[in-house]
Amino acid sequence: MNQMKLDKFCLVGAIAALLALIFPLAGVDLDTGKQVAFVGDIPGLAIAMALCVIAGAAFTWIGVRSVLSGTVLLAVAVFGCWQAVSTLYDHGVAGYAGTGFWLFIISLWAFVWRGIDVIANYRSLETAKQQTANVIVPVAFGMWLLFVWEVLVAGFGVPQVLLPPPSMIGVRFVTSTDVMAADFYQTFVKAVLSGYVLGCGSAFVMAIAVDRVPFLKRGLLPLGNMVSALPIIGVAPIMVMWFGFDWQSKAAVIVIMTFFPMLVNTVTGLNAAGKLERDLMATYASGYWSTLFRLRLPAAMPFVFNALKINSTLALIGAIVAEFFGTPIVGMGFRISTEVGRMNIDMVWAEIALAALAGTAFYGAVAYIERKATSWHPSFRVRRH
């Protein structure tokens, strides 16, 4: 007789939700000497806890074997998260969260983890369904991390000057669009894109020169390695002295940071073509430049795009750090350094979020172009059954 296998995550979720109904929801207010809130006084929270108990108990026995089951768990968790945040802010539990509240968060964690795990392992031959599953997993996991951040900061009453909750950062982000748009234009559009194009472009041309002239490989690559090891904190003030306080000095820092990764990857990629392919080109009496453009550069494209993706993040980091050492009264780095001094930590985090979004979008754009330009590469081939 086969022994039934219980779903451990659902079991943990059900038990934690049941205990959450029993233990105190919130602590005692020191001024009044009374408990801040009770589960029975918050119908939405009580319903959410009951749903977690019922869903957890049911899926413990029947198992979570399909995407539909995982979606149901996530739906229950979303409703529970909504009620938990509402309890913190609408019922005065922020800073007074008790054992029952944290047990409920553990229950939600079990449901979210199990639901995401099921959807992450989903495989379908239908492109639309598979792409939907691929989008749900990172979005759900990211939203869960933001929720945990929110409830930990609010539940334990962490001072906002130390770590503001995501909701506060989001409000600042929305209400400061004019300032942040100007910062984005100064740092990303002017400095990052200019330095990125100059650094990667010059390194690409130099890599071809190194490949063409052998002695450059022995003389230039060690020098490039030395330049790449220069500390940006030491280079940035010098670039400000040379090129001024505007975006040109930040672009110069980015050129230094992005040059060597592009140079090394391109030189390596130019040697990636196989010997058989080179011999075939030689039988056609193909010269250096013909072989370069028809064989070696296409073979080097994966290496080139690898450098472009690495540099897409390095460029933004370099520009922001360089702005700490002299800039006009605009820019992401300037805003971060200034608002820290003013103790406006929510604005600092809003700028960090803007930088993260810009860097992610930039990296994604380069990765998309790579996929289109090197679709022939084995790593991008889709296996069809």
C-alpha positions in Angstrom: 0.0 0.0 0.0 1.5 3.4 -1.0 1.8 5.9 1.8 0.3 9.3 1.1 2.9 12.0 0.9 1.9 15.2 2.7 2.8 18.6 1.3 5.1 20.0 4.0 4.8 23.7 2.9 1.0 23.6 2.9 1.1 21.9 6.3 3.4 24.6 7.7 1.1 27.3 6.3 -2.0 25.7 7.8 -0.5 25.2 11.2 1.0 28.7 11.3 -2.3 30.3 10.3 -4.2 28.3 12.9 -1.7 29.4 15.6 -2.0 33.0 14.4 -5.7 32.9 15.3 -4.8 31.8 18.8 -1.8 33.9 19.7 -2.0 37.7 20.3 -2.1 39.7 17.2 -0.4 42.8 18.6 1.5 43.9 21.7 0.4 46.2 24.5 0.4 49.9 24.3 2.6 51.2 27.1 0.5 54.4 27.5 -2.9 52.7 27.9 -1.8 49.2 29.1 -4.2 47.6 26.6 -3.6 45.3 23.6 -3.5 47.4 20.4 -5.7 45.2 18.3 -7.5 41.8 18.2 -8.1 39.4 15.3 -11.8 39.4 16.0 -12.0 43.2 15.5 -10.5 42.9 12.0 -12.9 40.8 9.8 -10.7 40.9 6.7 -7.7 39.6 8.6 -9.7 36.9 10.3 -11.1 35.7 6.9 -7.6 35.7 5.4 -6.3 33.5 8.3 -9.2 31.2 8.0 -8.6 30.8 4.2 -5.0 30.0 4.9 -6.0 27.3 7.4 -8.6 25.8 4.9 -6.4 26.0 1.8 -3.3 24.7 3.7 -5.2 21.8 5.1 -6.8 20.9 1.7 -3.6 21.1 -0.3 -1.7 19.2 2.4 -3.7 16.1 1.5 -4.4 16.5 -2.2 -1.0 18.0 -3.0 0.0 20.9 -5.2 0.6 19.2 -8.6 -0.7 21.7 -11.1 -0.3 25.4 -12.1 -3.9 25.9 -11.1 -3.1 24.7 -7.5 -0.1 27.0 -7.4 -2.2 29.9 -8.6 -4.8 29.3 -6.0 -2.1 29.3 -3.3 -0.7 32.6 -4.6 -4.2 34.1 -4.7 -4.8 33.2 -1.1 -1.4 34.7 -0.2 -2.1 37.9 -2.1 -5.3 38.4 -0.2 -3.5 37.7 3.1 -0.7 40.1 2.2 -3.3 42.8 1.5 -5.0 42.2 4.9 -1.6 42.1 6.7 -0.6 45.6 5.3 -4.1 46.9 6.1 -3.8 45.7 9.6 -0.5 47.4 10.1 -1.6 50.9 9.0 -5.3 51.0 9.3 -5.6 49.3 12.7 -2.5 50.7 14.5 -0.5 47.5 14.6 2.6 49.2 13.1 5.3 49.0 15.7 3.2 46.7 17.9 3.1 43.5 15.9 2.7 40.4 18.1 3.3 36.7 17.8 0.0 36.1 16.0 0.9 38.6 13.2 4.3 37.0 12.6 2.9 33.5 12.6 0.5 34.7 9.9 3.5 36.1 7.9 5.1 32.6 8.1 1.9 31.1 6.8 1.9 33.4 3.8 5.6 32.7 3.2 4.9 29.0 3.0 2.1 29.5 0.4 4.1 32.0 -1.7 7.1 29.7 -1.7 5.1 26.6 -2.7 3.1 28.5 -5.4 6.1 30.0 -7.0 7.9 26.7 -6.9 5.1 25.0 -8.8 4.8 27.7 -11.4 8.6 27.9 -11.8 8.7 24.1 -12.7 5.9 24.5 -15.2 6.8 23.5 -18.8 4.6 23.9 -21.8 5.0 23.6 -25.6 2.7 26.6 -26.0 4.8 29.7 -26.1 2.2 32.1 -24.6 1.6 29.9 -21.6 5.4 29.3 -21.0 6.1 33.1 -21.3 3.3 33.9 -18.9 4.8 31.5 -16.3 8.2 32.9 -16.9 6.9 36.4 -16.1 4.8 35.4 -13.1 7.7 33.9 -11.2 10.1 36.9 -11.0 7.2 39.3 -10.5 5.6 37.3 -7.7 9.0 36.8 -6.0 9.9 40.5 -6.3 6.5 41.6 -4.9 7.0 39.1 -2.0 10.4 40.6 -1.1 8.8 44.1 -1.1 6.0 42.9 1.1 8.5 41.3 3.6 10.5 44.6 3.6 7.3 46.5 4.3 6.0 44.3 7.1 9.4 44.0 8.8 10.0 47.7 8.9 6.4 48.6 9.9 5.9 45.7 12.2 9.0 46.2 14.3 8.7 50.0 14.1 12.1 50.6 12.5 12.8 54.4 12.3 12.3 55.7 8.8 15.7 57.5 8.9 17.3 54.0 9.1 15.2 52.2 6.6 12.0 53.6 5.1 9.3 51.1 3.9 8.8 50.5 0.2 5.4 52.4 0.3 7.1 55.5 1.5 9.8 55.2 -1.2 7.1 54.7 -3.8 5.3 57.8 -2.7 8.5 59.8 -2.9 9.2 58.3 -6.3 5.8 59.4 -7.7 5.8 62.8 -6.2 9.4 63.7 -7.3 9.2 62.8 -11.0 10.4 66.2 -12.2 13.5 66.1 -10.1 14.3 62.5 -10.9 13.7 63.0 -14.6 16.3 65.7 -14.6 18.7 63.5 -12.6 18.1 60.6 -15.1 18.8 62.8 -18.1 22.0 64.2 -16.6 23.4 60.9 -15.4 22.1 58.3 -17.8 21.4 60.1 -21.1 24.4 62.4 -21.1 27.1 60.7 -19.1 26.4 57.0 -19.2 25.4 56.6 -22.9 28.2 58.9 -24.1 30.9 57.1 -22.0 29.5 53.7 -22.9 29.6 54.3 -26.6 33.0 55.9 -26.5 34.5 53.3 -24.2 33.1 50.2 -25.9 33.6 51.6 -29.4 37.2 52.6 -28.9 38.0 49.2 -27.2 36.4 47.3 -30.1 38.5 49.2 -32.6 41.6 48.7 -30.5 40.9 45.0 -30.2 41.0 44.6 -34.0 44.3 46.6 -34.0 45.7 44.2 -31.4 44.6 41.2 -33.4 46.2 42.7 -36.5 49.4 43.9 -35.0 51.0 41.1 -32.8 53.3 43.3 -30.7 50.3 45.3 -29.4 48.9 42.2 -27.8 52.1 41.9 -25.7 52.4 45.6 -25.0 48.8 47.0 -24.8 46.9 44.2 -22.9 49.1 44.4 -19.7 48.8 48.2 -19.8 45.0 47.9 -20.2 45.0 45.5 -17.2 46.8 48.1 -15.1 44.4 50.8 -16.1 41.4 48.7 -15.3 42.8 48.2 -11.8 42.8 52.0 -11.1 40.4 52.9 -8.2 37.5 54.9 -9.4 37.6 57.0 -6.3 41.0 58.2 -7.2 40.3 58.6 -10.9 37.1 60.6 -10.6 38.5 63.7 -9.0 41.3 63.8 -11.6 38.8 63.6 -14.4 36.8 66.4 -12.9 39.9 68.5 -12.9 40.6 67.7 -16.5 37.1 67.8 -18.0 35.2 70.0 -15.7 32.1 69.4 -13.4 29.6 68.6 -16.1 28.9 65.2 -17.7 32.1 65.1 -19.7 34.2 64.1 -16.7 31.7 61.3 -15.8 31.9 60.1 -19.4 35.7 60.0 -19.1 35.4 57.8 -16.0 33.1 55.5 -17.8 35.4 55.2 -20.7 38.2 54.0 -18.4 35.9 51.5 -16.7 34.4 50.0 -19.8 37.5 49.9 -22.0 39.3 46.9 -20.7 36.4 44.4 -20.4 35.5 45.2 -24.0 39.0 44.9 -25.2 39.7 41.5 -23.5 36.4 40.0 -24.6 36.7 41.1 -28.2 40.3 39.9 -28.5 39.3 36.5 -27.0 36.2 36.4 -29.3 38.3 37.0 -32.5 40.2 33.8 -31.7 37.0 31.8 -31.2 36.6 30.7 -34.8 37.6 27.1 -35.3 40.7 26.0 -37.3 38.5 24.1 -39.9 36.6 27.3 -40.7 39.8 29.3 -41.0 41.3 26.7 -43.3 38.1 26.8 -45.4 38.4 30.5 -45.8 42.0 30.1 -46.8 41.0 27.7 -49.6 38.8 30.5 -51.0 41.9 32.7 -51.0 40.2 35.0 -48.4 42.4 37.7 -47.0 42.6 39.1 -43.5 39.8 41.6 -43.7 37.5 39.3 -45.6 38.0 36.5 -43.1 37.6 39.0 -40.3 34.2 40.3 -41.5 32.8 37.0 -42.8 34.0 34.6 -40.1 35.9 35.9 -37.1 33.7 38.9 -36.2 30.5 36.8 -36.3 32.1 34.2 -34.2 33.2 36.9 -31.7 29.7 38.4 -31.3 28.8 36.3 -28.2 32.0 37.6 -26.5 31.4 41.2 -27.6 27.8 41.2 -26.3 29.0 39.6 -23.1 31.3 42.7 -22.6 28.5 45.0 -23.6 26.2 43.5 -20.9 28.9 43.8 -18.3 29.7 47.4 -19.2 26.0 48.3 -19.2 26.0 48.0 -15.4 29.6 49.2 -14.8 28.9 52.5 -16.8 25.9 53.4 -14.5 27.9 52.6 -11.3 30.8 54.6 -12.5 28.7 57.7 -13.4 26.9 57.7 -10.1 30.1 57.3 -8.0 31.9 60.0 -10.1 29.1 62.5 -9.4 30.1 62.3 -5.7 33.3 64.2 -6.5 31.9 67.2 -8.4 28.9 67.8 -10.5 26.3 70.5 -11.4 23.3 70.6 -9.0 21.6 67.7 -10.8 22.3 64.0 -11.3 21.7 60.7 -9.4 25.0 60.7 -7.5 24.6 64.4 -6.6 21.0 63.8 -5.4 22.0 60.8 -3.3 24.9 62.5 -1.6 22.9 65.7 -0.9 19.8 64.0 0.4 21.8 61.8 2.7 23.1 64.9 4.4 19.5 66.2 4.7 18.4 62.9 6.2 15.8 62.5 3.4 16.5 58.8 3.2 13.3 58.1 1.2 14.6 60.3 -1.6 17.9 58.4 -1.5 16.1 55.1 -1.9 14.0 56.5 -4.7 17.1 57.5 -6.6 18.5 54.0 -5.9 15.3 52.5 -7.3 15.6 54.8 -10.4 19.2 53.6 -11.0 18.2 50.0 -10.6 15.4 50.4 -13.1 17.6 52.2 -15.6 20.4 49.6 -15.2 18.0 46.7 -15.6 16.3 48.3 -18.7 19.7 49.0 -20.2 21.0 45.5 -19.6 17.7 44.0 -21.0 18.0 46.1 -24.1 21.5 44.9 -24.8 20.4 41.3 -24.1 17.5 41.7 -26.5 19.8 43.0 -29.3 22.2 40.1 -28.5 19.4 37.5 -28.9 18.4 39.0 -32.3 22.0 39.4 -33.6 23.3 36.0 -32.4 20.2 33.8 -32.8 22.3 31.3 -34.7 24.4 30.6 -31.5 23.7 27.3 -29.8 22.8 29.0 -26.5 19.8 30.6 -28.2 18.5 27.6 -30.1 15.1 26.4 -29.0 14.9 22.7 -28.8 11.7 21.5 -30.4 10.1 18.2 -29.8 
